[in-house]
Amino acid sequence: MGILKGKDTALEHIEKSKLAFLATLSEVTKGPSESAVPPKDHFTLKFDRKSIQSLKGRVYENMKEYTYVQLGEGIPACFNSKGAETGLINPTKPPVPIVGRQYVACIYDDLKIIDCLIEISRNEIDNLVKIANARRKSVV
């Protein structure tokens, strides 16, 4: 899976998560790519502690960095219209985490591994937090 986008996608994944939070990414370290088919890119992510807003579960002080793995660059399964004419295939480049952007991090099992990373635009943040908090209170 690669980086997803949008409030609706985030809300869907928050429901499936053990822990979910919204934060500004402060540091990204790209690790070695795994030579699988398709390849997998490994990242270590750190978030600005002051910007963290819990959406489900609780983020503790000792939770400082997380591992994130996504599918790396690969060849698409079908030709695009231009490729069909020329016989060329353009490899796909998945988006990478970018410092300074807002993300929802969803963790399903291991508290050190982000299973799903969703980029959120600034104009969606207030509504996302409001809906996530309302859902959390209705469960309690």
C-alpha positions as CSV (number, residue, x, y, z in Angstrom):
1,M,0.0,0.0,0.0
2,G,1.2,3.5,-0.7
3,I,0.2,6.8,0.9
4,L,-3.5,7.4,0.7
5,K,-5.3,10.8,0.7
6,G,-8.4,12.4,2.1
7,K,-10.6,12.6,5.1
8,D,-13.1,9.8,4.1
9,T,-10.3,7.3,3.5
10,A,-8.8,8.3,6.9
11,L,-12.1,7.8,8.7
12,E,-12.4,4.3,7.1
13,H,-9.0,3.2,8.3
14,I,-9.3,4.8,11.7
15,E,-12.2,2.4,12.4
16,K,-10.0,-0.6,11.6
17,S,-7.1,0.6,13.7
18,K,-5.9,-0.1,17.2
19,L,-4.2,3.3,17.3
20,A,-4.6,6.3,15.0
21,F,-3.3,9.9,15.2
22,L,-3.0,13.0,13.2
23,A,0.4,14.8,13.2
24,T,2.9,16.8,11.2
25,L,5.7,14.8,9.8
26,S,9.0,16.2,11.1
27,E,11.6,13.7,9.9
28,V,11.8,10.9,7.2
29,T,14.7,8.5,6.8
30,K,14.5,6.2,3.8
31,G,15.9,2.7,4.5
32,P,17.0,0.1,2.1
33,S,14.5,-1.2,-0.4
34,E,13.4,-4.8,-0.2
35,S,14.1,-6.7,-3.4
36,A,10.7,-8.3,-3.7
37,V,8.3,-8.2,-6.6
38,P,7.1,-5.5,-6.5
39,P,9.9,-3.9,-4.4
40,K,9.1,-2.5,-0.9
41,D,10.5,0.8,0.4
42,H,11.2,1.1,4.1
43,F,11.0,4.4,6.0
44,T,11.5,5.6,9.5
45,L,9.1,8.4,10.4
46,K,9.1,10.9,13.2
47,F,6.3,13.3,14.0
48,D,6.3,16.7,15.7
49,R,5.2,15.8,19.2
50,K,3.4,19.1,19.8
51,S,1.2,18.5,16.7
52,I,0.0,15.0,17.6
53,Q,-3.8,14.6,18.0
54,S,-5.0,11.2,19.0
55,L,-8.0,10.0,16.9
56,K,-8.2,6.5,18.4
57,G,-6.2,5.0,21.2
58,R,-3.4,6.9,23.0
59,V,0.0,8.0,21.9
60,Y,2.6,7.7,24.7
61,E,5.8,9.7,25.3
62,N,8.0,6.7,24.5
63,M,6.4,6.4,21.0
64,K,8.9,8.6,19.2
65,E,9.6,6.9,15.8
66,Y,7.7,4.5,13.6
67,T,8.5,2.2,10.7
68,Y,6.5,2.5,7.5
69,V,6.7,0.2,4.5
70,Q,5.1,0.7,1.2
71,L,5.3,-0.8,-2.3
72,G,8.2,0.7,-4.2
73,E,8.6,1.6,-7.8
74,G,7.1,-0.9,-10.2
75,I,5.8,-1.5,-13.6
76,P,2.0,-0.9,-14.1
77,A,-0.1,-4.0,-15.0
78,C,-1.4,-2.5,-18.2
79,F,-0.2,0.0,-20.9
80,N,-1.3,3.6,-20.8
81,S,-2.8,4.9,-24.0
82,K,0.6,6.5,-25.0
83,G,2.5,3.4,-24.1
84,A,0.2,1.3,-26.3
85,E,1.2,3.4,-29.3
86,T,4.9,3.4,-28.6
87,G,5.3,0.0,-26.9
88,L,6.9,1.6,-23.9
89,I,5.9,1.1,-20.3
90,N,6.3,3.9,-17.8
91,P,7.2,2.7,-14.3
92,T,5.0,4.0,-11.5
93,K,6.6,6.0,-8.7
94,P,4.6,5.9,-5.5
95,P,4.4,9.1,-3.4
96,V,6.9,9.3,-0.5
97,P,6.3,10.8,2.9
98,I,7.1,14.6,2.9
99,V,8.3,16.5,6.0
100,G,5.9,19.3,7.0
101,R,2.8,17.7,5.7
102,Q,-0.1,16.4,7.9
103,Y,-0.7,12.7,8.0
104,V,-3.1,10.3,9.8
105,A,-1.1,7.3,10.9
106,C,-3.1,4.1,11.5
107,I,-1.6,1.3,13.4
108,Y,-3.3,-2.1,13.4
109,D,-1.1,-4.4,15.6
110,D,2.5,-3.5,16.3
111,L,2.7,0.0,18.0
112,K,6.0,0.7,16.2
113,I,4.7,0.0,12.7
114,I,2.4,2.3,10.8
115,D,0.2,0.1,8.6
116,C,-1.6,2.9,6.8
117,L,-0.4,6.5,6.1
118,I,-3.0,9.0,4.9
119,E,-2.2,12.6,3.8
120,I,-4.7,15.1,5.0
121,S,-5.1,18.6,3.6
122,R,-5.3,21.5,6.1
123,N,-9.0,22.3,5.2
124,E,-10.1,18.7,6.2
125,I,-8.4,18.6,9.6
126,D,-11.1,20.2,11.8
127,N,-13.9,18.1,10.3
128,L,-11.8,14.9,10.5
129,V,-11.0,15.5,14.2
130,K,-14.6,16.3,15.0
131,I,-16.0,13.2,13.4
132,A,-13.3,10.9,14.8
133,N,-13.8,12.3,18.3
134,A,-17.6,11.9,18.0
135,R,-17.2,8.2,16.9
136,R,-14.8,7.6,19.8
137,K,-17.2,9.0,22.4
138,S,-20.1,7.0,21.0
139,V,-18.1,3.8,21.5
140,V,-17.3,4.5,25.2
